[in-house]
Amino acid sequence: MKKLLLSFILATWSVVALAQGIDKPQYQIVTHRAGTYLGTINIELFPLIAPLHTQNFDSLVNEQFFDSTAFHRVVPGFVIQGGDPNTISGPISTWGQGQPWQQTVPAEFNAVRHVRGILGAARDNDPNSANSQFYICVANSTFLDGNYTVYGKVTSGMNIVDTIVASPRNANDVPLQKIEMFVTYTGVNDSIPTAPTLNSPANGATGILNTQQFTFSNVPGAVLYTLQLSTDVNFSTINHSVNTGGTSAIVSNLMGSTNYYWRVIANNGGHESPPSSPRSFTSATAATTLIFPADSALGVSTNPVFQWSPVTNATSYTLQVSTSATFTTQTMVYNTVGISSTSQQVTGLNPNTLYYWRVRTANGTEQGFYSPKFVFSTLLTTIDESALPFQLLQLYPNPTHDQLILVVDDIKIDILSAILKDMKGKTVLTQSIDTREKQHQIHLHNIPQGAYLLELKSAGGSINRKVIKL
């Protein structure tokens, strides 16, 4: 009767508020090798984290489905795996393949880490193909995180798991002696985890940037933590919520010049802890909005006046201009701090060059957020095209949808290269042109809409044209 009640609770759990939790069902896995008792593994499942997998496992135990199935896969340093009904009496070649009529369970991927002792659902390439087969990690296997459903853990008997994984095996990791299991329900774990203690950032911290790592204490028995951020001390509205299997989490896209409150809730798979005592912090000054040069602008002066919007509480700004989107020291051509206005002229940029720019706010000595980066291209170099070994008579239609027509004349070379670059400097098309023909087509079917620079290049020089793909 108790088992039927547990199954009913699990089936209806989804309508219960998460914060109430549900007791974790516990089971013992009695193992025999070649008919001789080997040992007992005790496990508990996580109905608060993976209710469907928990319900499925409990239903299978209730009908004695697992009894006489085998641990058919043992991989030292990784996992043991079992629960396939084919292992009861089927050929060894079918072990691990499962039976096509078995009920499958939709994936319940979660942030619980694949550490030693974790129990998860085996599956094939389809994320929703899990059925009766499960694995137990014998070592940390965090590369599985987020790709397989964790739904339980070993509470005692890892020495038996270690004995099983060390069994002599064939080339397919099947134990040479059959290791059977017999699974029975033993009760529930109704424990409620304690609240974590917050570590960093410190209470009342200021100048927090828009990407911040939060750390907190480990809670015994907890396998999952929920970090919550709110601009309301009562957390009536949650601005950010991050689940993590460890004692730290990173939050991005914080708003600037904002007072936040943060707290953490521990989860042991069945119950959540009370929220930790909250802390507060104030984020650094917000990012400015870039005005000029506009993003993807073409033909910008080599002595432009950069402009951006003012930001409340910002006392100064840093302007950076670079030939690389990564703004490395080697590619930075302008990097000036302490600008008190919202405009700054930069002189001596190279013509026909892609540049990236951004602005960072500051409040006194406290640095604020960077703006998003913009890209622009300076005006084309003025050259004497008559001195080139070719002449571009026409380039049409421009703007264009699908193709460009080039008409060249006075050709003193056989090969001309057409190079199309996007506004980030990436070459998106290269085409060799046979100059024995005066008219040529450049197909743009697979080129995204946007502004581009077309370079017609020869050994004797090159010219550039702006091209707009509609």
C-alpha positions as CSV (number, residue, x, y, z in Angstrom):
1,M,0.0,0.0,0.0
2,K,2.9,2.4,0.8
3,K,4.4,1.7,-2.6
4,L,1.1,2.5,-4.4
5,L,0.8,5.7,-2.3
6,L,4.4,6.7,-3.3
7,S,3.6,6.2,-7.0
8,F,0.4,8.2,-6.7
9,I,2.3,11.1,-5.1
10,L,5.0,11.0,-7.8
11,A,2.3,11.0,-10.5
12,T,0.6,14.1,-9.1
13,W,3.7,15.9,-7.9
14,S,3.8,18.4,-10.7
15,V,0.7,20.2,-9.3
16,V,2.4,20.7,-5.9
17,A,4.4,23.9,-5.3
18,L,8.1,23.3,-5.8
19,A,9.0,24.9,-2.5
20,Q,7.0,22.2,-0.6
21,G,9.2,19.5,-2.0
22,I,8.6,15.7,-1.8
23,D,10.3,13.1,0.2
24,K,13.0,11.2,-1.7
25,P,12.2,7.6,-2.4
26,Q,15.0,5.2,-1.4
27,Y,15.9,1.7,-2.7
28,Q,18.4,-1.1,-2.2
29,I,20.0,-2.8,-5.1
30,V,21.1,-6.3,-4.0
31,T,23.7,-7.7,-6.4
32,H,24.8,-11.3,-7.2
33,R,27.7,-12.4,-9.3
34,A,27.4,-15.8,-10.9
35,G,24.6,-16.5,-8.4
36,T,26.6,-15.6,-5.3
37,Y,25.7,-12.5,-3.2
38,L,28.1,-9.7,-3.9
39,G,26.8,-6.7,-1.9
40,T,24.1,-4.1,-1.6
41,I,24.0,-0.6,-3.1
42,N,21.6,1.9,-1.5
43,I,20.3,4.8,-3.6
44,E,17.8,7.6,-3.4
45,L,16.1,9.5,-6.2
46,F,15.4,13.2,-6.9
47,P,11.7,13.8,-7.4
48,L,12.1,17.6,-7.0
49,I,14.6,17.7,-9.9
50,A,13.6,14.8,-12.2
51,P,10.0,13.8,-11.3
52,L,9.3,11.8,-14.5
53,H,12.4,9.7,-14.2
54,T,11.8,9.2,-10.5
55,Q,8.2,8.1,-11.3
56,N,9.4,5.7,-14.0
57,F,12.0,4.1,-11.9
58,D,9.6,3.6,-9.0
59,S,7.0,2.1,-11.3
60,L,9.5,-0.4,-12.6
61,V,10.6,-1.3,-9.1
62,N,6.9,-1.8,-8.1
63,E,6.5,-4.4,-10.8
64,Q,9.9,-6.1,-10.1
65,F,11.1,-5.2,-13.5
66,F,14.7,-4.9,-12.5
67,D,15.0,-8.2,-10.7
68,S,17.4,-10.5,-12.5
69,T,18.6,-7.8,-14.9
70,A,22.3,-7.3,-15.1
71,F,24.9,-4.6,-14.9
72,H,25.9,-5.2,-18.5
73,R,28.5,-2.5,-18.9
74,V,31.5,-1.7,-16.6
75,V,34.0,1.0,-17.5
76,P,36.7,1.7,-14.9
77,G,37.1,5.4,-14.2
78,F,33.6,6.1,-15.6
79,V,30.4,4.2,-15.0
80,I,28.6,0.9,-14.4
81,Q,25.3,0.5,-16.4
82,G,22.4,-1.8,-16.1
83,G,18.6,-2.3,-16.2
84,D,18.2,-3.7,-19.7
85,P,15.5,-6.5,-19.7
86,N,17.5,-8.2,-22.5
87,T,20.1,-9.1,-19.9
88,I,17.6,-11.5,-18.1
89,S,17.7,-14.2,-20.7
90,G,18.6,-12.6,-24.1
91,P,21.8,-13.2,-26.0
92,I,24.8,-11.1,-24.8
93,S,24.9,-9.4,-28.2
94,T,21.6,-7.7,-27.4
95,W,22.6,-6.5,-23.9
96,G,22.3,-2.7,-23.7
97,Q,20.1,-2.4,-26.8
98,G,16.8,-2.4,-24.9
99,Q,13.4,-3.5,-26.2
100,P,11.6,-1.4,-28.8
101,W,8.3,-1.5,-26.9
102,Q,9.7,-0.1,-23.7
103,Q,8.2,3.2,-22.4
104,T,10.6,6.1,-22.8
105,V,10.9,9.2,-20.6
106,P,11.4,12.8,-21.8
107,A,14.7,14.3,-20.9
108,E,14.9,16.3,-17.7
109,F,18.3,17.8,-18.1
110,N,19.4,19.7,-15.0
111,A,22.4,21.3,-13.4
112,V,23.3,18.5,-11.0
113,R,27.0,17.6,-11.6
114,H,28.0,14.1,-12.7
115,V,30.3,13.4,-9.7
116,R,31.2,10.1,-8.2
117,G,28.0,8.2,-6.9
118,I,25.6,10.0,-9.2
119,L,22.8,8.0,-10.9
120,G,21.5,9.0,-14.3
121,A,19.4,7.8,-17.2
122,A,21.2,6.0,-20.1
123,R,19.9,6.9,-23.6
124,D,20.8,6.7,-27.3
125,N,21.2,9.8,-29.5
126,D,17.6,10.9,-29.0
127,P,17.6,13.0,-25.8
128,N,14.1,11.6,-25.0
129,S,14.9,7.9,-25.4
130,A,15.7,7.0,-21.8
131,N,13.9,4.0,-20.5
132,S,14.8,1.5,-17.8
133,Q,18.6,1.6,-18.2
134,F,20.6,3.7,-15.7
135,Y,24.2,4.3,-14.9
136,I,26.2,5.1,-11.7
137,C,29.3,7.2,-12.0
138,V,32.4,5.7,-10.3
139,A,34.4,8.9,-10.9
140,N,33.6,12.5,-11.6
141,S,32.4,12.6,-15.2
142,T,31.3,16.2,-15.6
143,F,31.6,16.2,-19.4
144,L,28.2,14.5,-19.2
145,D,26.6,17.5,-17.5
146,G,23.6,18.9,-19.2
147,N,23.4,16.1,-21.8
148,Y,22.1,13.3,-19.6
149,T,19.4,13.3,-16.9
150,V,20.6,13.0,-13.4
151,Y,17.9,11.7,-11.1
152,G,19.5,10.1,-8.1
153,K,22.6,9.1,-6.1
154,V,24.2,6.3,-4.1
155,T,23.8,6.8,-0.4
156,S,25.9,3.8,0.6
157,G,27.6,0.9,-1.1
158,M,30.0,2.6,-3.4
159,N,32.5,0.0,-2.4
160,I,30.2,-2.5,-4.2
161,V,30.0,-0.2,-7.2
162,D,33.8,-0.2,-7.2
163,T,33.9,-4.0,-7.0
164,I,31.5,-4.3,-10.0
165,V,33.4,-1.8,-12.2
166,A,36.7,-3.7,-11.5
167,S,35.2,-7.0,-12.8
168,P,37.0,-8.8,-15.6
169,R,35.3,-7.8,-18.8
170,N,35.4,-8.4,-22.6
171,A,36.2,-6.0,-25.3
172,N,32.7,-4.5,-25.2
173,D,33.0,-3.8,-21.4
174,V,30.6,-6.7,-20.6
175,P,31.5,-8.5,-17.3
176,L,32.7,-12.0,-18.0
177,Q,30.6,-13.2,-15.0
178,K,27.0,-12.0,-15.0
179,I,26.2,-9.5,-12.2
180,E,22.5,-9.5,-11.5
181,M,20.5,-7.0,-9.5
182,F,17.3,-7.2,-7.3
183,V,15.8,-3.8,-6.5
184,T,13.4,-3.1,-3.7
185,Y,11.9,0.1,-2.1
186,T,13.1,0.8,1.4
187,G,11.5,4.1,2.5
188,V,12.0,7.8,2.1
189,N,14.4,10.6,3.0
190,D,12.4,13.5,4.3
191,S,15.4,15.7,5.2
192,I,15.4,19.4,4.4
193,P,18.7,21.1,3.6
194,T,19.9,24.1,5.6
195,A,20.3,27.4,3.9
196,P,23.7,28.3,2.3
197,T,25.9,31.0,3.6
198,L,26.7,33.7,1.1
199,N,30.4,34.4,0.5
200,S,30.9,36.9,-2.4
201,P,30.3,39.6,-3.4
202,A,30.3,41.2,0.0
203,N,27.2,42.7,1.4
204,G,26.9,46.3,0.3
205,A,29.5,45.9,-2.5
206,T,29.6,48.5,-5.1
207,G,31.0,48.7,-8.7
208,I,29.8,45.2,-9.6
209,L,30.3,44.7,-13.3
210,N,27.7,43.3,-15.7
211,T,29.1,39.8,-15.5
212,Q,29.7,38.7,-11.9
213,Q,30.6,35.4,-10.2
214,F,28.7,34.7,-7.0
215,T,30.0,32.2,-4.4
216,F,28.4,30.6,-1.4
217,S,28.9,27.7,1.1
218,N,28.4,24.0,0.4
219,V,25.4,22.5,2.1
220,P,25.6,18.8,3.2
221,G,23.3,16.7,1.0
222,A,22.5,19.4,-1.5
223,V,23.0,18.6,-5.1
224,L,21.6,21.7,-6.7
225,Y,21.5,25.4,-5.8
226,T,19.3,28.2,-7.1
227,L,20.8,31.7,-7.2
228,Q,18.2,34.5,-7.3
229,L,18.7,38.2,-8.0
230,S,16.1,40.8,-7.5
231,T,15.8,44.6,-7.4
232,D,13.2,44.1,-4.6
233,V,14.3,43.3,-1.1
234,N,11.2,41.0,-0.8
235,F,12.1,39.2,-4.1
236,S,8.6,39.6,-5.3
237,T,10.1,39.8,-8.8
238,I,13.1,37.7,-9.8
239,N,15.4,39.4,-12.3
240,H,17.8,36.5,-12.6
241,S,17.6,32.9,-11.6
242,V,20.5,30.5,-12.2
243,N,20.7,26.8,-11.2
244,T,24.1,25.4,-10.5
245,G,25.5,22.1,-9.3
246,G,28.4,23.8,-7.5
247,T,28.9,26.5,-5.0
248,S,29.4,29.3,-7.5
249,A,27.4,30.8,-10.4
250,I,28.0,33.5,-13.0
251,V,25.3,36.0,-13.9
252,S,25.6,38.2,-17.0
253,N,23.6,41.1,-18.3
254,L,23.2,42.9,-15.0
255,M,21.7,46.4,-15.3
256,G,24.1,49.3,-14.6
257,S,23.7,51.7,-11.7
258,T,21.2,49.4,-10.0
259,N,20.8,48.1,-6.4
260,Y,20.4,44.3,-6.4
261,Y,19.6,41.8,-3.7
262,W,20.7,38.2,-4.0
263,R,20.1,34.9,-2.2
264,V,20.6,31.2,-2.7
265,I,18.4,28.2,-2.1
266,A,19.8,24.7,-1.6
267,N,18.1,21.6,-3.1
268,N,18.8,18.0,-2.0
269,G,16.7,16.5,-4.7
270,G,13.6,16.2,-2.6
271,H,13.3,19.4,-0.6
272,E,14.6,23.0,-0.9
273,S,16.1,24.9,1.9
274,P,14.8,28.2,3.2
275,P,16.4,31.0,1.3
276,S,19.7,32.3,2.6
277,S,19.8,35.6,4.3
278,P,20.0,38.1,1.3
279,R,22.8,40.4,0.5
280,S,22.8,43.6,-1.5
281,F,25.2,45.2,-4.0
282,T,25.2,48.1,-6.4
283,S,26.2,47.6,-10.0
284,A,28.7,49.9,-11.6
285,T,27.7,52.8,-13.8
286,A,25.6,51.8,-16.8
287,A,26.9,51.5,-20.3
288,T,26.6,54.5,-22.6
289,T,24.8,54.4,-26.1
290,L,27.2,54.9,-29.0
291,I,26.0,57.5,-31.5
292,F,28.7,58.3,-34.1
293,P,30.2,56.6,-36.1
294,A,27.1,54.4,-36.4
295,D,27.5,50.6,-36.4
296,S,28.7,49.3,-39.8
297,A,29.1,52.9,-41.1
298,L,31.1,53.2,-44.4
299,G,33.3,56.1,-45.6
300,V,34.0,57.6,-42.1
301,S,36.6,60.4,-42.0
302,T,40.1,59.5,-41.0
303,N,39.8,62.2,-38.3
304,P,36.3,61.4,-36.9
305,V,34.6,63.0,-33.8
306,F,33.3,60.1,-31.8
307,Q,30.0,60.7,-29.9
308,W,28.1,58.9,-27.3
309,S,25.2,59.6,-24.9
310,P,25.7,60.8,-21.3
311,V,25.1,58.4,-18.4
312,T,23.7,59.3,-15.0
313,N,26.4,59.1,-12.3
314,A,29.2,58.8,-14.8
315,T,32.0,61.3,-14.1
316,S,34.2,60.3,-17.0
317,Y,34.6,58.0,-20.0
318,T,37.2,55.8,-21.7
319,L,37.2,55.7,-25.5
320,Q,38.9,52.8,-27.2
321,V,39.5,52.3,-30.9
322,S,41.0,49.1,-32.3
323,T,41.6,47.3,-35.5
324,S,40.4,44.1,-33.7
325,A,37.1,43.2,-32.1
326,T,39.1,41.8,-29.2
327,F,40.7,45.2,-28.4
328,T,44.1,43.7,-27.6
329,T,47.0,45.9,-26.7
330,Q,48.6,45.2,-30.0
331,T,45.6,46.3,-32.0
332,M,44.5,49.3,-30.0
333,V,45.1,52.6,-31.9
334,Y,43.4,54.8,-29.3
335,N,42.8,54.2,-25.6
336,T,42.2,57.4,-23.5
337,V,40.7,57.5,-20.0
338,G,39.2,60.4,-18.1
339,I,37.3,62.0,-20.9
340,S,34.8,64.4,-19.2
341,S,32.7,65.1,-22.3
342,T,30.6,62.8,-24.5
343,S,32.6,63.4,-27.6
344,Q,36.2,63.0,-28.6
345,Q,38.1,63.6,-31.9
346,V,40.6,61.0,-33.0
347,T,43.0,61.9,-35.8
348,G,45.2,60.0,-38.1
349,L,43.2,56.8,-38.7
350,N,44.1,54.9,-41.9
351,P,41.9,55.1,-44.9
352,N,40.1,52.1,-46.2
353,T,40.4,50.3,-42.8
354,L,37.9,48.6,-40.5
355,Y,37.9,49.9,-36.9
356,Y,36.0,48.9,-33.8
357,W,35.2,51.3,-31.0
358,R,33.6,51.2,-27.6
359,V,33.3,53.5,-24.5
360,R,33.5,52.6,-20.8
361,T,31.9,54.7,-18.1
362,A,33.4,55.5,-14.8
363,N,32.3,57.1,-11.5
364,G,35.4,58.6,-10.0
365,T,38.0,55.8,-9.8
366,E,35.3,53.1,-10.1
367,Q,35.1,51.7,-13.6
368,G,31.7,51.0,-15.1
369,F,30.2,49.0,-17.9
370,Y,31.6,48.9,-21.5
371,S,29.2,49.8,-24.2
372,P,28.5,47.3,-27.0
373,K,31.2,47.6,-29.7
374,F,30.6,49.2,-33.0
375,V,32.4,48.7,-36.3
376,F,33.0,51.2,-39.1
377,S,35.1,51.6,-42.2
378,T,37.1,54.7,-43.0
379,L,36.8,56.4,-46.4
380,L,38.5,54.8,-49.4
381,T,41.9,55.9,-50.5
382,T,41.9,58.3,-53.4
383,I,44.1,56.8,-56.1
384,D,44.9,57.5,-59.8
385,E,42.8,54.7,-61.3
386,S,44.1,55.6,-64.8
387,A,47.5,54.3,-63.8
388,L,46.1,50.8,-63.0
389,P,46.4,48.0,-65.6
390,F,42.6,47.9,-65.8
391,Q,39.7,50.2,-65.6
392,L,36.3,49.6,-64.0
393,L,33.8,51.2,-66.4
394,Q,30.6,50.0,-64.6
395,L,29.4,48.2,-61.5
396,Y,25.7,47.5,-61.4
397,P,23.1,47.1,-60.1
398,N,24.2,48.5,-56.7
399,P,22.4,48.1,-54.4
400,T,21.7,44.6,-55.6
401,H,19.7,41.4,-54.7
402,D,21.5,38.5,-56.4
403,Q,24.4,39.6,-58.6
404,L,26.8,42.3,-59.6
405,I,27.8,43.0,-63.2
406,L,31.4,44.3,-63.7
407,V,32.5,46.0,-66.9
408,V,36.2,46.4,-67.2
409,D,38.3,47.9,-70.0
410,D,41.9,48.8,-71.1
411,I,43.1,45.5,-69.7
412,K,46.8,44.8,-69.5
413,I,46.5,41.7,-67.3
414,D,44.9,38.3,-67.8
415,I,43.6,37.7,-64.2
416,L,41.8,40.1,-61.9
417,S,40.7,39.1,-58.3
418,A,37.4,40.2,-56.9
419,I,37.4,40.1,-53.0
420,L,34.2,40.9,-51.1
421,K,34.5,41.6,-47.3
422,D,31.9,42.3,-44.7
423,M,32.0,45.1,-42.2
424,K,34.0,43.0,-39.8
425,G,36.8,42.5,-42.3
426,K,35.8,38.9,-43.0
427,T,36.2,37.7,-46.6
428,V,32.9,36.3,-47.7
429,L,33.6,35.8,-51.4
430,T,36.7,35.5,-53.6
431,Q,36.4,35.2,-57.4
432,S,39.0,35.2,-60.2
433,I,37.9,37.1,-63.3
434,D,39.1,36.3,-66.7
435,T,39.8,39.7,-68.2
436,R,39.7,38.5,-71.8
437,E,35.9,39.2,-71.4
438,K,34.8,42.8,-70.6
439,Q,31.6,41.9,-68.7
440,H,31.6,39.6,-65.7
441,Q,29.1,38.4,-63.1
442,I,29.6,38.0,-59.4
443,H,26.8,36.0,-57.8
444,L,25.6,37.0,-54.3
445,H,22.8,34.5,-53.7
446,N,24.3,33.1,-50.5
447,I,25.6,36.4,-49.1
448,P,23.5,37.9,-46.3
449,Q,22.0,41.4,-46.6
450,G,24.3,44.2,-45.5
451,A,27.1,46.6,-46.5
452,Y,30.3,45.2,-48.1
453,L,33.6,46.4,-49.6
454,L,34.5,45.0,-53.0
455,E,38.2,45.0,-53.8
456,L,39.3,44.5,-57.4
457,K,42.9,43.5,-57.1
458,S,45.7,43.0,-59.6
459,A,49.5,42.8,-59.4
460,G,49.6,46.5,-60.5
461,G,47.2,47.8,-57.8
462,S,43.6,47.6,-56.6
463,I,40.5,49.7,-56.2
464,N,37.6,49.4,-53.8
465,R,33.9,50.0,-54.1
466,K,31.0,50.0,-51.6
467,V,28.4,47.3,-52.3
468,I,25.0,47.0,-50.7
469,K,23.3,43.6,-50.7
470,L,19.5,43.9,-50.4
